[in-house]
């Protein structure tokens, strides 16, 4: 297997661990949290439905991994640990420079989420807060760490952010330099907003008539973290963003 093939197997394999961790979620319990009309049937999500639901994220993950492998190097972005793994180099040596920035970024991102929550909390009803708490408790820790920490970073940073930087480099910069500061910052912002928007469907499912305060919390908290993860990917490498997200 050539180098690119090895890199694909590594990144796609790691992302699939996150995708498969979704199977640990009790979707019927989550569905029961959402309000429904009187006398309506309770949605029954069978194991077969859960498995079929993995097809879409698997395909999107494969595309994101291929995009990153094909384009990241052209615009000065990288996944140093994955590259070292595919090359047979020592992983620990490459991982060490990723750890502290990742831990620091994760701490700052977590603080942003907490502060956003504290600021929005007075505008949320007690019922909303209780339902959010129940939903959070229904998410298994492995799913939070693996899907959120690894799969989402592969999708949003390695895939989408890389593609945005490459598009700017290819069609605006006319290949004059490998990813300008302006194009990268723009890509970080756009990918962060997309990352935040991706969390809205769950909020709308749990709250069919969401308030502005709830929507702002979802958007602001997730966008803030997306900016941090995008910056880490740019300056340190993909794995720093993964560490921060985990």
PADREN-266967 format. One record per residue (C-alpha): residue number from 1; residue in one letter; x, y, z. Coordinates in Angstrom, 3 decimals, padded with zeros to 6 digits. Layout:
N
+-----+--------+----------+----------+----------+
| num | residu |        x |        y |        z |
+-----+--------+----------+----------+----------+
| NUM |      a |        X |        Y |        Z |
...
+-----+--------+----------+----------+----------+
This chain:
246
+-----+--------+----------+----------+----------+
| num | residu |        x |        y |        z |
+-----+--------+----------+----------+----------+
|   1 |      x |  000.000 |  000.000 |  000.000 |
|   2 |      x |  001.355 |  003.437 | -000.926 |
|   3 |      x |  001.729 |  006.360 |  001.461 |
|   4 |      x | -001.589 |  008.025 |  000.589 |
|   5 |      x | -003.404 |  004.722 |  001.019 |
|   6 |      x | -001.884 |  004.222 |  004.462 |
|   7 |      x | -002.814 |  007.767 |  005.453 |
|   8 |      x | -006.397 |  007.203 |  004.316 |
|   9 |      x | -006.689 |  003.964 |  006.294 |
|  10 |      x | -005.347 |  005.673 |  009.426 |
|  11 |      x | -007.548 |  008.771 |  009.292 |
|  12 |      x | -010.670 |  007.032 |  008.014 |
|  13 |      x | -010.220 |  004.256 |  010.576 |
|  14 |      x | -009.955 |  006.749 |  013.425 |
|  15 |      x | -012.977 |  008.641 |  012.162 |
|  16 |      x | -014.991 |  005.434 |  011.858 |
|  17 |      x | -014.340 |  004.623 |  015.512 |
|  18 |      x | -016.185 |  007.851 |  016.268 |
|  19 |      x | -018.973 |  007.051 |  013.826 |
|  20 |      x | -019.479 |  003.588 |  015.321 |
|  21 |      x | -019.548 |  005.057 |  018.829 |
|  22 |      x | -022.894 |  006.628 |  017.869 |
|  23 |      x | -024.388 |  003.144 |  018.214 |
|  24 |      x | -023.918 |  003.489 |  021.976 |
|  25 |      x | -026.564 |  006.232 |  022.133 |
|  26 |      x | -030.019 |  005.184 |  023.285 |
|  27 |      x | -031.937 |  006.972 |  020.527 |
|  28 |      x | -035.307 |  005.902 |  021.876 |
|  29 |      x | -034.523 |  007.614 |  025.169 |
|  30 |      x | -033.403 |  010.722 |  023.288 |
|  31 |      x | -036.565 |  010.674 |  021.161 |
|  32 |      x | -038.671 |  010.415 |  024.316 |
|  33 |      x | -037.270 |  013.779 |  025.460 |
|  34 |      x | -038.797 |  015.625 |  022.523 |
|  35 |      x | -042.380 |  016.862 |  022.985 |
|  36 |      x | -044.939 |  015.193 |  020.731 |
|  37 |      x | -048.668 |  015.631 |  020.031 |
|  38 |      x | -051.074 |  013.849 |  022.384 |
|  39 |      x | -051.866 |  010.226 |  021.513 |
|  40 |      x | -049.061 |  010.127 |  018.917 |
|  41 |      x | -046.982 |  006.980 |  018.561 |
|  42 |      x | -043.619 |  006.826 |  020.268 |
|  43 |      x | -040.827 |  006.519 |  017.719 |
|  44 |      x | -039.124 |  003.135 |  017.933 |
|  45 |      x | -035.570 |  003.171 |  016.608 |
|  46 |      x | -034.431 | -000.405 |  016.033 |
|  47 |      x | -030.783 | -001.561 |  015.871 |
|  48 |      x | -031.191 | -001.970 |  012.103 |
|  49 |      x | -032.256 |  001.674 |  011.745 |
|  50 |      x | -029.273 |  002.765 |  013.851 |
|  51 |      x | -026.879 |  000.838 |  011.607 |
|  52 |      x | -028.424 |  002.223 |  008.400 |
|  53 |      x | -028.160 |  005.742 |  009.843 |
|  54 |      x | -024.368 |  005.350 |  009.843 |
|  55 |      x | -024.175 |  005.175 |  006.040 |
|  56 |      x | -024.387 |  008.924 |  005.482 |
|  57 |      x | -021.731 |  009.986 |  008.034 |
|  58 |      x | -019.465 |  007.190 |  006.775 |
|  59 |      x | -019.645 |  008.472 |  003.200 |
|  60 |      x | -019.132 |  012.082 |  004.267 |
|  61 |      x | -016.165 |  011.031 |  006.405 |
|  62 |      x | -014.569 |  009.214 |  003.454 |
|  63 |      x | -014.933 |  012.315 |  001.278 |
|  64 |      x | -013.498 |  014.589 |  003.998 |
|  65 |      x | -010.483 |  012.328 |  004.505 |
|  66 |      x | -009.770 |  012.197 |  000.761 |
|  67 |      x | -010.124 |  015.979 |  000.483 |
|  68 |      x | -007.661 |  016.534 |  003.307 |
|  69 |      x | -005.128 |  014.049 |  001.958 |
|  70 |      x | -005.342 |  015.549 | -001.538 |
|  71 |      x | -005.317 |  019.251 | -000.658 |
|  72 |      x | -003.912 |  019.953 |  002.827 |
|  73 |      x | -000.252 |  019.773 |  001.824 |
|  74 |      x | -000.806 |  022.207 | -001.056 |
|  75 |      x | -001.963 |  024.971 |  001.295 |
|  76 |      x |  000.393 |  024.397 |  004.227 |
|  77 |      x | -001.934 |  022.373 |  006.464 |
|  78 |      x | -001.134 |  018.955 |  007.917 |
|  79 |      x | -001.861 |  016.119 |  010.324 |
|  80 |      x |  001.689 |  015.540 |  011.648 |
|  81 |      x |  000.956 |  012.492 |  013.799 |
|  82 |      x | -001.008 |  010.724 |  011.065 |
|  83 |      x |  001.741 |  011.541 |  008.574 |
|  84 |      x |  004.369 |  010.116 |  010.924 |
|  85 |      x |  002.261 |  006.998 |  011.457 |
|  86 |      x |  001.898 |  006.460 |  007.712 |
|  87 |      x |  005.633 |  007.014 |  007.226 |
|  88 |      x |  006.649 |  004.688 |  010.025 |
|  89 |      x |  008.275 |  007.474 |  012.063 |
|  90 |      x |  008.180 |  007.745 |  015.855 |
|  91 |      x |  004.742 |  008.964 |  016.873 |
|  92 |      x |  005.557 |  010.256 |  020.354 |
|  93 |      x |  008.145 |  012.685 |  019.047 |
|  94 |      x |  005.588 |  014.238 |  016.699 |
|  95 |      x |  002.703 |  014.077 |  019.179 |
|  96 |      x |  004.435 |  015.939 |  022.016 |
|  97 |      x |  004.321 |  019.401 |  020.337 |
|  98 |      x |  000.577 |  018.876 |  019.792 |
|  99 |      x | -000.351 |  018.071 |  023.380 |
| 100 |      x |  000.157 |  021.326 |  025.286 |
| 101 |      x | -001.428 |  023.595 |  022.645 |
| 102 |      x | -004.310 |  021.129 |  022.404 |
| 103 |      x | -004.844 |  020.993 |  026.162 |
| 104 |      x | -004.582 |  024.778 |  026.435 |
| 105 |      x | -006.957 |  025.311 |  023.514 |
| 106 |      x | -009.404 |  022.785 |  024.933 |
| 107 |      x | -009.357 |  024.526 |  028.296 |
| 108 |      x | -009.989 |  027.928 |  026.718 |
| 109 |      x | -012.720 |  026.448 |  024.531 |
| 110 |      x | -014.361 |  024.796 |  027.511 |
| 111 |      x | -014.267 |  028.085 |  029.394 |
| 112 |      x | -015.935 |  029.821 |  026.442 |
| 113 |      x | -018.721 |  027.230 |  026.460 |
| 114 |      x | -019.226 |  027.584 |  030.212 |
| 115 |      x | -019.247 |  031.391 |  030.128 |
| 116 |      x | -021.662 |  031.380 |  027.196 |
| 117 |      x | -023.936 |  029.034 |  029.117 |
| 118 |      x | -023.828 |  031.236 |  032.203 |
| 119 |      x | -024.675 |  034.296 |  030.123 |
| 120 |      x | -027.601 |  032.617 |  028.370 |
| 121 |      x | -028.910 |  030.649 |  031.356 |
| 122 |      x | -031.132 |  033.451 |  032.768 |
| 123 |      x | -032.989 |  033.560 |  029.430 |
| 124 |      x | -033.740 |  029.814 |  029.333 |
| 125 |      x | -036.724 |  028.273 |  031.084 |
| 126 |      x | -036.287 |  025.662 |  033.798 |
| 127 |      x | -037.925 |  023.107 |  031.472 |
| 128 |      x | -035.374 |  023.853 |  028.745 |
| 129 |      x | -032.474 |  023.532 |  031.174 |
| 130 |      x | -033.824 |  020.244 |  032.520 |
| 131 |      x | -034.273 |  018.781 |  029.042 |
| 132 |      x | -030.766 |  019.879 |  028.014 |
| 133 |      x | -029.351 |  018.244 |  031.132 |
| 134 |      x | -031.196 |  014.991 |  030.433 |
| 135 |      x | -029.993 |  014.998 |  026.824 |
| 136 |      x | -026.386 |  015.536 |  027.890 |
| 137 |      x | -026.610 |  012.644 |  030.338 |
| 138 |      x | -027.863 |  010.370 |  027.545 |
| 139 |      x | -024.703 |  010.914 |  025.471 |
| 140 |      x | -022.177 |  008.183 |  026.359 |
| 141 |      x | -018.675 |  009.416 |  027.185 |
| 142 |      x | -017.042 |  007.376 |  024.372 |
| 143 |      x | -019.356 |  009.030 |  021.842 |
| 144 |      x | -018.539 |  012.505 |  023.121 |
| 145 |      x | -014.798 |  011.845 |  023.029 |
| 146 |      x | -014.554 |  009.842 |  019.817 |
| 147 |      x | -017.239 |  011.304 |  017.547 |
| 148 |      x | -016.882 |  014.858 |  018.835 |
| 149 |      x | -013.128 |  014.763 |  019.312 |
| 150 |      x | -012.007 |  012.844 |  016.241 |
| 151 |      x | -014.768 |  012.483 |  013.647 |
| 152 |      x | -015.988 |  016.082 |  013.812 |
| 153 |      x | -012.428 |  017.392 |  013.503 |
| 154 |      x | -011.865 |  015.241 |  010.428 |
| 155 |      x | -015.098 |  016.496 |  008.895 |
| 156 |      x | -014.886 |  020.187 |  009.761 |
| 157 |      x | -011.177 |  020.931 |  009.898 |
| 158 |      x | -009.414 |  018.266 |  007.806 |
| 159 |      x | -012.183 |  018.217 |  005.199 |
| 160 |      x | -014.141 |  021.469 |  005.046 |
| 161 |      x | -011.562 |  023.971 |  006.279 |
| 162 |      x | -008.883 |  022.484 |  004.043 |
| 163 |      x | -011.207 |  022.648 |  001.039 |
| 164 |      x | -012.052 |  026.304 |  001.711 |
| 165 |      x | -008.382 |  027.287 |  001.998 |
| 166 |      x | -007.575 |  025.380 | -001.192 |
| 167 |      x | -010.432 |  027.023 | -003.118 |
| 168 |      x | -009.144 |  030.466 | -002.131 |
| 169 |      x | -005.597 |  029.465 | -003.065 |
| 170 |      x | -006.643 |  027.978 | -006.396 |
| 171 |      x | -009.143 |  030.556 | -007.644 |
| 172 |      x | -008.404 |  033.799 | -005.775 |
| 173 |      x | -004.665 |  033.642 | -005.124 |
| 174 |      x | -004.078 |  031.844 | -008.444 |
| 175 |      x | -001.666 |  029.438 | -006.701 |
| 176 |      x |  000.745 |  032.268 | -005.842 |
| 177 |      x |  001.345 |  031.176 | -002.248 |
| 178 |      x |  000.368 |  028.133 | -000.150 |
| 179 |      x | -002.615 |  029.512 |  001.763 |
| 180 |      x | -002.595 |  033.195 |  002.688 |
| 181 |      x | -003.320 |  034.367 |  006.215 |
| 182 |      x | -006.568 |  036.009 |  005.084 |
| 183 |      x | -007.855 |  032.909 |  003.316 |
| 184 |      x | -007.042 |  030.671 |  006.267 |
| 185 |      x | -008.736 |  032.973 |  008.781 |
| 186 |      x | -011.793 |  033.157 |  006.520 |
| 187 |      x | -011.853 |  029.365 |  006.274 |
| 188 |      x | -011.566 |  029.058 |  010.051 |
| 189 |      x | -014.541 |  031.371 |  010.545 |
| 190 |      x | -016.716 |  029.687 |  007.906 |
| 191 |      x | -015.941 |  026.161 |  009.115 |
| 192 |      x | -016.638 |  027.253 |  012.700 |
| 193 |      x | -020.040 |  028.639 |  011.761 |
| 194 |      x | -020.861 |  025.460 |  009.811 |
| 195 |      x | -019.753 |  023.442 |  012.844 |
| 196 |      x | -022.158 |  025.423 |  015.032 |
| 197 |      x | -025.012 |  025.187 |  012.533 |
| 198 |      x | -024.551 |  021.421 |  012.495 |
| 199 |      x | -025.669 |  021.314 |  016.124 |
| 200 |      x | -028.946 |  023.126 |  015.496 |
| 201 |      x | -030.935 |  020.131 |  014.138 |
| 202 |      x | -030.586 |  018.353 |  017.492 |
| 203 |      x | -031.715 |  021.494 |  019.314 |
| 204 |      x | -034.686 |  021.853 |  016.972 |
| 205 |      x | -035.573 |  018.189 |  017.495 |
| 206 |      x | -035.537 |  018.549 |  021.268 |
| 207 |      x | -037.258 |  021.940 |  021.108 |
| 208 |      x | -039.603 |  022.163 |  018.084 |
| 209 |      x | -040.161 |  025.846 |  018.890 |
| 210 |      x | -036.671 |  026.937 |  020.007 |
| 211 |      x | -036.140 |  030.327 |  021.571 |
| 212 |      x | -033.627 |  032.861 |  020.316 |
| 213 |      x | -031.626 |  032.390 |  023.508 |
| 214 |      x | -031.264 |  028.641 |  022.897 |
| 215 |      x | -030.240 |  029.157 |  019.258 |
| 216 |      x | -027.683 |  031.786 |  020.294 |
| 217 |      x | -026.227 |  029.474 |  022.919 |
| 218 |      x | -025.769 |  026.661 |  020.387 |
| 219 |      x | -024.282 |  028.972 |  017.760 |
| 220 |      x | -022.032 |  031.105 |  019.959 |
| 221 |      x | -020.644 |  028.308 |  022.125 |
| 222 |      x | -019.857 |  025.995 |  019.231 |
| 223 |      x | -018.541 |  028.745 |  016.961 |
| 224 |      x | -016.167 |  029.910 |  019.690 |
| 225 |      x | -014.736 |  026.454 |  020.060 |
| 226 |      x | -014.588 |  026.015 |  016.281 |
| 227 |      x | -012.388 |  029.110 |  016.021 |
| 228 |      x | -009.964 |  027.646 |  018.544 |
| 229 |      x | -009.845 |  024.235 |  016.859 |
| 230 |      x | -009.348 |  025.841 |  013.454 |
| 231 |      x | -006.497 |  027.982 |  014.755 |
| 232 |      x | -004.814 |  024.935 |  016.266 |
| 233 |      x | -005.123 |  023.015 |  012.994 |
| 234 |      x | -003.543 |  025.932 |  011.170 |
| 235 |      x | -000.674 |  026.585 |  013.561 |
| 236 |      x |  000.084 |  023.163 |  015.066 |
| 237 |      x | -001.692 |  020.460 |  013.091 |
| 238 |      x | -004.911 |  018.503 |  013.038 |
| 239 |      x | -004.075 |  016.464 |  016.135 |
| 240 |      x | -003.847 |  019.584 |  018.302 |
| 241 |      x | -007.459 |  020.362 |  017.373 |
| 242 |      x | -008.425 |  016.776 |  018.141 |
| 243 |      x | -006.789 |  016.942 |  021.575 |
| 244 |      x | -008.581 |  020.220 |  022.292 |
| 245 |      x | -011.937 |  018.835 |  021.193 |
| 246 |      x | -011.555 |  015.691 |  023.286 |
+-----+--------+----------+----------+----------+
